[in-house]
Amino acid sequence: MNFEWMYWTVPTAIFFSTIFLMILGMFVWELVSPTIERSGFLKIPTTRGTRFFVGLLGTAYIHLAWLGLTDLNLWLAMPIAIVWMVVVMRWG
């Protein structure tokens, strides 16, 4: 396989590896403890996987908004995204 057409940096590889490992962890968690649909502040019946997906979308939008609205370092958006993900997974 020739991947020379792709420009992979270490942060990009870490990002995609982390997403892959989180999805793998969610899969194992589902096998060990099957989820039950529930409604939280999202006001729709959600499973763990649904909340995970909504959380990932939210973190992407948080980072895009950070890039578009500030000139600050992008790493400063990470704590906001982590809090968002925890809130969605716990109470979403």
SEDRENRO-272903 format. One line per field, with one value per residue (C-alpha): y negated, x, z negated. Coordinates in steps of 0.001 Angstrom, whole numbers, plus 500000, padded with zeros to 6 digits. Layout:
residues N
c2 = c(Y;...)
c1 = c(X;...)
c3 = c(Z;...)
***
This chain:
residues 92
c2 = c(500000;496590;493749;491054;489054;488553;486100;487770;485833;487183;485171;486471;490056;489604;488084;490912;493586;492109;492065;495671;496756;494956;496736;500049;499327;498541;501862;503824;501926;502824;506504;506526;504391;503930;500450;499451;496544;493557;489908;487158;483475;484332;485159;488160;491809;492421;495285;495042;495090;492307;490114;490885;489828;486636;485903;486332;484063;481470;481576;481083;478031;476659;476877;475381;472502;471974;471782;469398;467084;466830;466470;468513;471868;474695;476812;474414;475695;479235;478797;477375;480335;482822;481265;481380;485066;485975;484072;485710;489198;488820;486768;486720)
c1 = c(500000;501296;500079;502399;499415;498273;499986;499917;501304;501774;498802;496582;497625;497035;493591;492381;493945;492181;488806;489342;490258;487214;484916;486583;486125;482432;482073;483641;481530;478397;479361;480033;477047;474298;472809;469226;467545;466834;465907;468017;468343;468527;464783;465096;465576;469323;471711;475349;476389;473980;475252;478839;478115;476345;479258;481792;479763;479592;483333;483926;481630;483292;486693;485444;483791;486999;489002;486505;485891;489226;492897;493847;495596;493283;494375;492466;489210;489990;488796;485489;485087;485915;483326;480764;481505;481211;477922;476405;477533;476288;473099;472311)
c3 = c(500000;500929;498712;500056;501345;497749;495458;492058;489155;485647;484251;487079;486411;482672;483346;485574;483365;480336;482126;483219;479683;478235;480704;479879;476171;476746;478600;475751;473186;475186;475217;471463;470448;473072;473074;472362;474139;471931;472311;470808;471601;475329;475123;477436;476530;476741;476235;475199;478844;479768;476944;477968;481559;480451;478128;480943;483213;480457;479872;483602;483605;480464;482124;485397;483532;481565;484792;486378;483440;481636;482373;479315;479291;480368;477393;475131;476660;475507;471872;473113;475471;472713;470390;473214;473870;470175;469813;472909;471914;468342;468627;472371)
***
